[in-house]
Amino acid sequence: MTKILFVPTEGPPLDATTANDLLSDAWSAQADLVAVPVERLTDGFLDLSTRIAGEVIQKFTNYRMRLAFIGDISARIEASHSLRDFVYESNKGQQVWFLNDRAALDAKLAAQLAGKG
């Protein structure tokens, strides 16, 4: 079973600095995966040219902590081909996911346990 740290909607925006705090919280909770609501993403996070997303994801990847961004970013995906491709490729993997809601996260984890994803 995957132990998930659900980050509250309220709190400091997620960027390369606050990522360290979330990693610390995840280790303290002995979590396997951190679920971050998209409301917590700092301005520019979903603009890949800022490299904020890459820096945050790299930190989590370096420490083998899985990461799920939870919330609807469909409007941002529609506006950016590079973001759409990034999200698509991320969701094919096991380390980082962009999912619409908690039900999608639960389904993704169930599929993983069943060996289908």
C-alpha distance (Angstrom), angle and dihedral (degrees) to the residues before:
residue distance angle dihedral
M1 . . .
T2 3.79 . .
K3 3.77 116.0 .
I4 3.80 109.2 -142.6
L5 3.78 129.4 -160.9
F6 3.81 106.2 -150.9
V7 3.79 108.7 -154.7
P8 3.82 113.0 -144.1
T9 3.80 119.1 -116.0
E10 3.80 90.9 -121.6
G11 3.76 118.7 71.1
P12 3.78 143.1 70.9
P13 3.81 116.9 -31.1
L14 3.79 115.3 -96.9
D15 3.78 113.3 -106.9
A16 3.81 135.2 137.5
T17 3.82 91.8 -73.0
T18 3.79 99.2 46.5
A19 3.80 89.6 44.1
N20 3.80 87.0 75.1
D21 3.80 90.1 57.7
L22 3.80 91.5 50.5
L23 3.79 91.3 49.0
S24 3.80 89.6 51.6
D25 3.81 90.8 48.8
A26 3.81 90.1 49.2
W27 3.80 93.1 51.5
S28 3.80 90.8 47.2
A29 3.80 89.6 52.3
Q30 3.83 91.0 43.8
A31 3.80 87.7 -125.6
D32 3.78 125.0 170.4
L33 3.79 94.8 -161.0
V34 3.80 136.0 26.5
A35 3.82 117.5 -145.6
V36 3.80 111.8 -156.9
P37 3.81 121.8 -171.1
V38 3.80 111.3 -130.2
E39 3.81 87.9 -125.1
R40 3.81 86.5 73.1
L41 3.81 95.1 57.6
T42 3.78 113.5 112.1
D43 3.79 119.9 -118.9
G44 3.78 108.7 -79.1
F45 3.80 94.9 21.8
L46 3.81 93.3 120.0
D47 3.82 91.7 43.6
L48 3.79 97.7 90.1
S49 3.80 92.3 -160.5
T50 3.83 89.2 71.1
R51 3.82 89.7 60.3
I52 3.81 90.5 -143.5
A53 3.81 93.0 122.2
G54 3.78 90.9 48.2
E55 3.80 92.9 51.1
V56 3.80 92.9 48.8
I57 3.79 94.5 44.9
Q58 3.81 91.4 46.6
K59 3.82 90.6 55.3
F60 3.79 91.7 52.1
T61 3.80 91.8 44.4
N62 3.81 92.8 49.4
Y63 3.80 89.4 56.2
R64 3.81 93.7 41.7
M65 3.78 92.1 -118.8
R66 3.78 114.1 146.1
L67 3.78 118.5 -133.0
A68 3.80 133.8 -157.4
F69 3.77 124.7 -173.4
I70 3.79 108.9 -152.3
G71 3.79 122.3 -157.3
D72 3.76 144.8 59.7
I73 3.81 113.2 -62.6
S74 3.81 95.1 156.4
A75 3.81 93.7 121.4
R76 3.81 90.4 54.1
I77 3.81 91.3 47.0
E78 3.80 90.9 50.7
A79 3.81 89.9 53.2
S80 3.82 97.3 48.5
H81 3.78 127.5 49.2
S82 3.80 91.3 -169.2
L83 3.81 92.3 52.7
R84 3.81 90.8 46.7
D85 3.81 90.4 52.8
F86 3.80 92.0 44.8
V87 3.81 92.7 51.6
Y88 3.81 91.7 45.5
E89 3.80 92.8 51.8
S90 3.81 92.8 43.1
N91 3.79 91.7 52.2
K92 3.81 90.9 52.9
G93 3.79 90.1 60.2
Q94 3.78 135.0 65.1
Q95 3.81 102.7 -122.5
V96 3.82 107.3 59.8
W97 3.78 130.0 23.6
F98 3.79 136.2 179.5
L99 3.81 108.3 -153.5
N100 3.79 133.4 172.7
D101 3.79 98.3 -132.5
R102 3.78 148.1 -16.7
A103 3.81 91.5 -82.4
A104 3.81 89.6 58.7
L105 3.81 89.5 50.7
D106 3.79 91.2 50.0
A107 3.83 90.3 49.0
K108 3.82 92.2 48.4
L109 3.81 91.6 50.9
A110 3.81 92.4 45.6
A111 3.80 90.4 51.1
Q112 3.79 89.1 50.3
L113 3.80 91.6 52.5
A114 3.77 89.8 49.3
G115 3.80 89.4 52.2
K116 3.78 94.4 -112.9
G117 3.74 102.7 109.4
